[in-house]
Amino acid sequence: MEEKKEVREERNKEKLANADWVMAEFYATWCPHCKRMQPIVEEFKKSVKGILEVVQIDIDQESALADLYTIETVPTFILIRKGEQLWRQSGEMPLERLEKTVKDLKS
């Protein structure tokens, strides 16, 4: 059974506000750039497991969160620590860029 939209959105809002280290990816299912980033994001999740959580947010399903974070283009990545945005970038990027951002900001 698919999780209710409101429940998922509230859980993700809570994570972004309170988690120690979280990388949020705001995406859309219709976005070709997001589709090309999907395998990179999956690899990124594996490479940072135990270091930070990766939360993927569909802007069409969780529009209140997209509005809260003023998402204007997808994909948009935001590195958040305890509710504070430390880094933000939109568009396609290589796995190495995502990993370097985490490494630089966590050290």
C-alpha positions as CSV (number, residue, x, y, z in Angstrom):
1,M,0.0,0.0,0.0
2,E,1.3,3.4,-0.9
3,E,2.0,5.8,1.9
4,K,-0.4,8.7,2.1
5,K,0.9,11.9,0.6
6,E,0.3,13.9,3.8
7,V,2.0,11.4,6.0
8,R,5.1,11.2,3.8
9,E,5.3,15.0,3.4
10,E,5.0,15.5,7.2
11,R,7.7,12.9,7.9
12,N,10.1,14.4,5.3
13,K,9.4,17.9,6.8
14,E,10.3,16.6,10.2
15,K,13.5,15.0,8.9
16,L,14.7,18.1,7.1
17,A,14.0,20.3,10.2
18,N,15.6,18.0,12.8
19,A,18.0,15.4,11.3
20,D,21.7,15.8,12.0
21,W,22.9,15.6,8.3
22,V,20.5,15.2,5.4
23,M,20.8,15.7,1.7
24,A,17.4,16.6,0.1
25,E,16.9,16.0,-3.6
26,F,13.8,17.8,-4.9
27,Y,12.8,16.2,-8.2
28,A,9.9,15.6,-10.6
29,T,9.0,12.4,-12.4
30,W,8.5,14.3,-15.6
31,C,11.9,16.0,-15.5
32,P,14.6,14.6,-17.9
33,H,17.4,16.0,-15.8
34,C,16.0,14.2,-12.7
35,K,15.7,11.0,-14.6
36,R,19.4,11.2,-15.6
37,M,20.4,12.0,-12.0
38,Q,18.5,9.0,-10.5
39,P,21.3,6.4,-10.9
40,I,23.8,9.0,-9.5
41,V,21.5,9.6,-6.5
42,E,21.2,5.9,-5.9
43,E,25.0,5.5,-6.0
44,F,25.3,8.6,-3.8
45,K,22.9,7.0,-1.2
46,K,25.2,3.9,-1.0
47,S,28.4,6.0,-0.7
48,V,27.1,8.1,2.2
49,K,25.2,5.4,4.1
50,G,25.9,5.9,7.8
51,I,27.2,9.4,7.2
52,L,24.0,11.2,6.2
53,E,20.5,10.5,5.1
54,V,19.3,11.2,1.5
55,V,15.7,12.2,1.2
56,Q,14.1,12.4,-2.2
57,I,11.1,14.7,-2.5
58,D,8.8,14.7,-5.5
59,I,7.7,18.3,-5.9
60,D,4.4,17.3,-7.4
61,Q,3.5,15.0,-4.5
62,E,5.0,17.2,-1.7
63,S,4.4,20.7,-3.1
64,A,4.2,22.3,0.4
65,L,7.8,21.2,1.1
66,A,8.8,22.4,-2.4
67,D,7.2,25.8,-1.5
68,L,8.8,25.9,1.9
69,Y,12.3,25.4,0.4
70,T,11.5,27.8,-2.6
71,I,12.2,25.1,-5.2
72,E,12.2,26.8,-8.6
73,T,14.1,24.2,-10.7
74,V,14.6,20.5,-10.5
75,P,16.6,18.7,-9.6
76,T,17.7,20.8,-6.6
77,F,19.9,19.4,-3.9
78,I,20.1,20.9,-0.4
79,L,22.5,19.8,2.3
80,I,20.8,20.5,5.7
81,R,22.1,20.1,9.2
82,K,19.5,20.4,12.0
83,G,17.3,22.6,9.8
84,E,20.0,24.9,8.5
85,Q,20.8,24.9,4.8
86,L,24.5,24.6,4.4
87,W,24.7,24.1,0.6
88,R,22.3,24.2,-2.3
89,Q,22.6,23.6,-6.0
90,S,20.3,22.9,-8.9
91,G,20.8,20.9,-12.0
92,E,22.7,17.8,-13.0
93,M,26.0,17.1,-11.4
94,P,28.5,14.2,-11.1
95,L,28.6,11.8,-8.1
96,E,32.0,13.2,-7.2
97,R,30.5,16.7,-6.8
98,L,27.9,15.5,-4.3
99,E,30.4,13.4,-2.4
100,K,32.9,16.3,-2.3
101,T,30.3,18.7,-0.9
102,V,29.5,16.3,1.9
103,K,33.2,15.7,2.7
104,D,34.1,19.4,2.6
105,L,31.2,20.5,4.8
106,K,31.4,17.7,7.4
107,S,35.1,18.1,8.0
